[in-house]
Amino acid sequence: MHKIIMPRHRTLIRNAAASRIEQYHNTSFNQIKAKLEQRTHLFIVVLGMLIGSSIALGIGYHLSSNLLNYTLLSLIPVALAYSLRKVYIHTLTHTRFDE
């Protein structure tokens, strides 16, 4: 059974959808970027940590054992996860505003 939507309800639905779209387009670039910065983006961070740890293990295998080397190698996953998250946020904000 199909329910028939009355014309009055159709216009209410259209107006509500149009107002939501208008609110979406009126949000500023800085507001969207601030909202994205607040989110964790857990998948991107974990992916960056896994890629960074693989790179660090590959580099560390060929280095001599030294405390300074281990300290610098432990920074690679963190730096890669942070930069990958920044690239992801940059991509999301700029693809939305390039349309």
Secondary structure as the mmCIF struct_conf table of DSSP 4:
data_model
#
loop_
_struct_conf.conf_type_id
_struct_conf.id
_struct_conf.beg_label_comp_id
_struct_conf.beg_label_asym_id
_struct_conf.beg_label_seq_id
_struct_conf.end_label_comp_id
_struct_conf.end_label_asym_id
_struct_conf.end_label_seq_id
HELX_LH_PP_P HELX_LH_PP_P1 HIS A 2 MET A 6
HELX_RH_AL_P HELX_RH_AL_P1 PRO A 7 ASN A 26
BEND BEND1 THR A 27 THR A 27
HELX_RH_AL_P HELX_RH_AL_P2 PHE A 29 GLN A 38
BEND BEND2 ARG A 39 ARG A 39
HELX_RH_AL_P HELX_RH_AL_P3 LEU A 42 TYR A 61
TURN_TY1_P TURN_TY1_P1 HIS A 62 HIS A 62
BEND BEND3 LEU A 63 LEU A 63
HELX_LH_PP_P HELX_LH_PP_P2 SER A 64 SER A 65
HELX_RH_AL_P HELX_RH_AL_P4 LEU A 67 PHE A 97
#
